Amino acid sequence: MGRLIQIKFNTDLAESLGLTGKQNIYVQFKIDKSGNVSEIKASAKHIKLKKEAIRVVGKIPKMIPGKQRGENFEVMYTLPIVFEVRN
């Protein structure tokens, strides 16, 4: 999952928005009972970074859902995306 984010996330976007230094984006999402990513929410310094994070997390392929006592269940994840903009 982390590798996909590294490859797909457009870090140049922050520089084009005039942002500098360390950028922290937090993405929260659910892996549903079928293993699909759903209910993606993000927080970032700029709305375009937020939208980019949601776009990239939406590309995560189907995963193995959580299991408890032999039953599939939904799992919430929080994924930090951290990078530094250097001029």
C-alpha positions as CSV (number, residue, x, y, z in Angstrom):
1,M,0.0,0.0,0.0
2,G,2.8,2.4,0.9
3,R,4.6,1.8,-2.3
4,L,1.5,2.5,-4.4
5,I,1.1,5.9,-2.5
6,Q,4.8,6.7,-3.2
7,I,4.5,6.0,-6.9
8,K,1.0,7.6,-7.6
9,F,1.0,10.6,-5.3
10,N,1.9,13.9,-7.1
11,T,4.3,15.5,-4.6
12,D,5.0,18.3,-7.2
13,L,1.5,19.5,-6.5
14,A,2.5,21.0,-3.2
15,E,5.3,23.0,-4.8
16,S,3.0,24.3,-7.5
17,L,0.7,25.5,-4.7
18,G,3.5,27.5,-3.2
19,L,3.8,25.2,-0.1
20,T,7.2,24.6,1.4
21,G,8.7,22.3,4.0
22,K,7.2,19.2,5.5
23,Q,3.7,18.3,4.4
24,N,1.5,16.0,6.5
25,I,-1.6,14.6,5.0
26,Y,-3.8,12.1,7.0
27,V,-6.1,9.8,5.1
28,Q,-8.7,7.7,6.9
29,F,-10.6,5.0,5.1
30,K,-12.4,1.7,5.6
31,I,-11.7,-1.7,4.2
32,D,-15.2,-3.2,4.0
33,K,-16.2,-6.8,4.5
34,S,-15.5,-7.5,0.8
35,G,-12.0,-6.0,0.9
36,N,-12.8,-2.8,-0.9
37,V,-11.6,0.6,0.1
38,S,-14.5,2.9,1.1
39,E,-15.4,6.0,3.0
40,I,-12.1,7.9,2.2
41,K,-11.6,11.1,4.1
42,A,-8.4,13.3,4.2
43,S,-7.0,16.3,6.0
44,A,-4.3,18.5,4.5
45,K,-3.1,22.1,4.4
46,H,-4.7,22.6,0.9
47,I,-7.8,21.3,-0.7
48,K,-5.9,20.1,-3.8
49,L,-3.6,18.0,-1.6
50,K,-6.6,16.5,0.1
51,K,-8.2,15.6,-3.2
52,E,-5.0,14.1,-4.5
53,A,-4.7,11.9,-1.4
54,I,-8.3,10.7,-1.8
55,R,-7.6,10.0,-5.5
56,V,-4.5,7.9,-4.8
57,V,-6.0,6.0,-1.9
58,G,-9.0,5.2,-4.1
59,K,-6.5,3.3,-6.4
60,I,-5.6,0.8,-3.7
61,P,-6.6,-2.6,-5.0
62,K,-9.0,-5.0,-3.3
63,M,-7.5,-6.2,0.0
64,I,-8.1,-9.1,2.3
65,P,-10.7,-7.9,4.8
66,G,-10.3,-8.3,8.6
67,K,-11.5,-11.5,10.1
68,Q,-12.7,-12.3,13.6
69,R,-14.1,-15.7,14.6
70,G,-14.2,-16.7,10.9
71,E,-16.3,-13.7,9.9
72,N,-15.2,-10.8,7.7
73,F,-15.5,-7.4,9.2
74,E,-14.8,-3.8,8.4
75,V,-11.5,-2.2,9.4
76,M,-10.7,1.5,9.7
77,Y,-7.2,2.7,8.7
78,T,-5.4,6.0,9.1
79,L,-2.6,6.5,6.7
80,P,-0.2,9.4,7.0
81,I,1.3,10.7,3.8
82,V,4.4,12.8,4.7
83,F,6.8,14.4,2.3
84,E,9.0,17.5,2.1
85,V,8.9,20.2,-0.5
86,R,12.4,21.5,-1.2
87,N,12.9,24.6,-3.4
